[in-house]
Amino acid sequence: MKHFIKQTLAICIKEIKIEMRFGWKYIMTIAISPMISFFPLFFLYGGFFFYFNKDLITVNRYNYGAWILMGIIFFQFCNRMLIRYENVFVREKYWHTIEFTLLAPINRYSVLFGFVIQNILEQTAISIILAIVAFLYSPTLIPNIFLIFIVLAFFSSGVAGLGILRGVIALSNENFMSLFGLLSFVFLFLSSYSIPIELFPLPIAMVIRINPLYMELALIRNIWFYPLTWFSDIFVNSLTLNFFGINFFDIIYIVCFNLIAIVLGMYFFDRIWERFGIHGF
């Protein structure tokens, strides 16, 4: 275990140092991306609630700012995790250094979790700032904020399983990069991070309702907006919740999804690498 931790931290530190070669660009990319997403949505929903003077089921005129920020924090964590392995593997493929990483006696899970830790570290800083803004807009309990970041860290690991699969496919055949980029976008878009589920047509809303990312984000928003009742709503009153709520069975579903995504991601990572190797340089 000690050796595994050392390998994991070494990979994390290595990637941070590589990114910090252009430190200002790296920091500004992390800081600006959420703002680019936030302001159009903020003015859009502000205009909607002002013009129509009506609330939606999952978001209203009093909490829409915090609702958007929770979605953006979640999106940043997940999106960066989905594209990170592809970006790094393709970069190192053309640097001719990827073979040393893949053939070295390194635990594959060290590679997975090394990037997860890097993602958590780089996203936490800007996410704390966004959480403070959300707190000023719609206050919640301070312990709940810490809980949300713990939940995000766990969910990042599951998304990393999908991300490392996307990365090894890019190594073997870059023709599929655009396809998997599109699938990743659809997967994230259907998490309802930017558009409330009730605004989608019913068939699409039903697909969203079984998307584990939607359930994960719904859990985070429940923890934030219902700080005193979220636990009892989910674990005690599960059977009374409606279509838009989240229940105990959803929690089991998303925990299983994350664990299975990690295991399957690593399994196919090894199989694809062994079967197809590296192509394209």
SEGU-204661 format. One record per residue (C-alpha): residue number from 1; residue in one letter; x, y, z. Coordinates in steps of 0.5 Angstrom, whole numbers, plus 500, padded with zeros to 3 digits. Example, Ala and Ser with C-alpha at 12.3 -4.5 7.8 and 13.67 -1.06 7.14 Angstrom:
2
nr_rest_px_py_pz
1_A_525_491_516 .
2_S_527_498_514 .
***
This chain:
281
nr_rest_px_py_pz
1_M_500_500_500 .
2_K_506_505_502 .
3_H_509_503_495 .
4_F_502_505_491 .
5_I_501_511_495 .
6_K_508_513_493 .
7_Q_507_512_486 .
8_T_500_515_486 .
9_L_503_522_489 .
10_A_509_521_484 .
11_I_505_521_478 .
12_C_500_527_481 .
13_I_506_531_482 .
14_K_509_530_475 .
15_E_503_532_472 .
16_I_503_538_476 .
17_K_510_540_474 .
18_I_509_539_467 .
19_E_502_543_467 .
20_M_506_549_471 .
21_R_511_550_465 .
22_F_506_555_463 .
23_G_504_556_470 .
24_W_500_563_468 .
25_K_496_559_462 .
26_Y_495_553_467 .
27_I_492_557_472 .
28_M_488_562_468 .
29_T_485_556_464 .
30_I_482_553_471 .
31_A_480_560_473 .
32_I_477_563_467 .
33_S_473_556_464 .
34_P_468_557_470 .
35_M_466_564_469 .
36_I_465_563_461 .
37_S_460_558_463 .
38_F_457_562_469 .
39_F_455_569_466 .
40_P_451_567_460 .
41_L_447_562_464 .
42_F_446_567_470 .
43_F_443_572_465 .
44_L_439_567_462 .
45_Y_436_565_468 .
46_G_435_572_471 .
47_G_432_574_465 .
48_F_427_568_465 .
49_F_425_569_472 .
50_F_424_576_471 .
51_Y_420_576_465 .
52_F_416_570_466 .
53_N_415_571_474 .
54_K_414_564_475 .
55_D_419_558_479 .
56_L_421_552_476 .
57_I_420_545_480 .
58_T_428_544_481 .
59_V_430_551_481 .
60_N_427_558_483 .
61_R_428_566_482 .
62_Y_431_565_489 .
63_N_437_560_488 .
64_Y_438_560_481 .
65_G_445_563_482 .
66_A_447_557_487 .
67_W_444_552_483 .
68_I_448_554_476 .
69_L_454_554_480 .
70_M_453_547_483 .
71_G_452_545_476 .
72_I_459_549_474 .
73_I_463_546_479 .
74_F_460_539_478 .
75_F_461_540_470 .
76_Q_469_542_471 .
77_F_470_536_476 .
78_C_467_531_471 .
79_N_469_534_464 .
80_R_477_535_466 .
81_M_477_528_469 .
82_L_474_525_462 .
83_I_479_529_458 .
84_R_485_529_462 .
85_Y_487_522_460 .
86_E_486_523_453 .
87_N_490_529_453 .
88_V_496_527_457 .
89_F_496_520_453 .
90_V_496_523_446 .
91_R_501_528_448 .
92_E_506_523_451 .
93_K_505_519_445 .
94_Y_508_524_440 .
95_W_513_526_446 .
96_H_515_518_445 .
97_T_515_518_453 .
98_I_508_514_453 .
99_E_512_507_453 .
100_F_516_508_459 .
101_T_509_510_463 .
102_L_506_504_460 .
103_L_511_499_460 .
104_A_514_501_467 .
105_P_513_497_473 .
106_I_507_502_476 .
107_N_501_499_478 .
108_R_495_501_473 .
109_Y_491_504_479 .
110_S_497_509_481 .
111_V_496_512_474 .
112_L_488_512_475 .
113_F_488_516_482 .
114_G_495_520_481 .
115_F_491_524_475 .
116_V_484_524_480 .
117_I_488_527_486 .
118_Q_491_532_481 .
119_N_484_534_478 .
120_I_482_535_485 .
121_L_487_539_487 .
122_E_487_544_481 .
123_Q_479_544_481 .
124_T_478_545_489 .
125_A_481_552_489 .
126_I_477_555_484 .
127_S_471_551_486 .
128_I_472_554_493 .
129_I_471_561_490 .
130_L_465_559_487 .
131_A_462_555_493 .
132_I_463_562_497 .
133_V_459_566_491 .
134_A_454_561_492 .
135_F_454_561_499 .
136_L_453_569_499 .
137_Y_447_567_494 .
138_S_444_562_498 .
139_P_447_560_504 .
140_T_448_553_507 .
141_L_451_549_513 .
142_I_459_550_513 .
143_P_459_542_514 .
144_N_455_541_508 .
145_I_460_544_504 .
146_F_465_540_506 .
147_L_461_534_505 .
148_I_460_536_498 .
149_F_467_536_496 .
150_I_468_529_499 .
151_V_462_527_494 .
152_L_465_530_488 .
153_A_472_527_490 .
154_F_469_520_490 .
155_F_465_521_484 .
156_S_471_524_480 .
157_S_474_517_481 .
158_G_468_514_478 .
159_V_469_519_472 .
160_A_476_517_471 .
161_G_475_510_470 .
162_L_471_512_464 .
163_G_476_518_462 .
164_I_482_513_462 .
165_L_478_508_457 .
166_R_477_514_453 .
167_G_485_516_453 .
168_V_487_509_451 .
169_I_482_509_445 .
170_A_486_515_443 .
171_L_492_512_444 .
172_S_490_506_439 .
173_N_486_510_434 .
174_E_485_517_434 .
175_N_480_517_429 .
176_F_475_515_435 .
177_M_477_521_439 .
178_S_471_526_436 .
179_L_466_520_437 .
180_F_468_519_444 .
181_G_468_527_445 .
182_L_461_527_443 .
183_L_459_522_447 .
184_S_462_525_453 .
185_F_459_531_452 .
186_V_452_528_451 .
187_F_453_524_458 .
188_L_455_531_461 .
189_F_449_535_458 .
190_L_444_530_460 .
191_S_446_531_467 .
192_S_442_537_468 .
193_Y_448_541_470 .
194_S_446_547_466 .
195_I_438_546_464 .
196_P_433_543_469 .
197_I_430_537_468 .
198_E_423_539_467 .
199_L_425_543_461 .
200_F_426_537_457 .
201_P_421_533_453 .
202_L_419_527_457 .
203_P_423_522_453 .
204_I_429_525_454 .
205_A_428_527_462 .
206_M_427_519_463 .
207_V_434_518_460 .
208_I_436_524_464 .
209_R_433_521_470 .
210_I_437_514_470 .
211_N_444_518_468 .
212_P_448_517_474 .
213_L_451_524_473 .
214_Y_444_527_474 .
215_M_443_523_480 .
216_E_450_525_483 .
217_L_449_532_481 .
218_A_442_532_484 .
219_L_445_529_491 .
220_I_450_535_491 .
221_R_444_540_490 .
222_N_440_537_495 .
223_I_446_537_500 .
224_W_446_544_499 .
225_F_439_547_498 .
226_Y_436_542_504 .
227_P_442_542_509 .
228_L_437_540_515 .
229_T_433_535_511 .
230_W_437_532_505 .
231_F_439_526_509 .
232_S_432_524_512 .
233_D_429_525_505 .
234_I_434_521_502 .
235_F_435_515_507 .
236_V_428_515_511 .
237_N_423_518_506 .
238_S_425_515_500 .
239_L_418_512_497 .
240_T_415_519_498 .
241_L_420_523_493 .
242_N_417_525_486 .
243_F_420_524_479 .
244_F_425_530_481 .
245_G_428_527_487 .
246_I_433_522_489 .
247_N_432_516_494 .
248_F_436_511_497 .
249_F_436_506_491 .
250_D_439_512_487 .
251_I_445_512_492 .
252_I_446_505_491 .
253_Y_446_506_484 .
254_I_451_511_483 .
255_V_456_508_488 .
256_C_455_502_484 .
257_F_456_506_478 .
258_N_463_509_480 .
259_L_466_502_483 .
260_I_464_499_476 .
261_A_467_504_472 .
262_I_473_504_475 .
263_V_474_497_475 .
264_L_472_496_468 .
265_G_476_502_466 .
266_M_482_499_468 .
267_Y_480_492_465 .
268_F_479_495_458 .
269_F_485_499_459 .
270_D_489_493_459 .
271_R_486_489_454 .
272_I_486_495_449 .
273_W_493_497_450 .
274_E_495_489_450 .
275_R_491_488_443 .
276_F_492_494_439 .
277_G_498_498_442 .
278_I_500_505_440 .
279_H_498_507_433 .
280_G_499_514_430 .
281_F_506_517_430 .
***
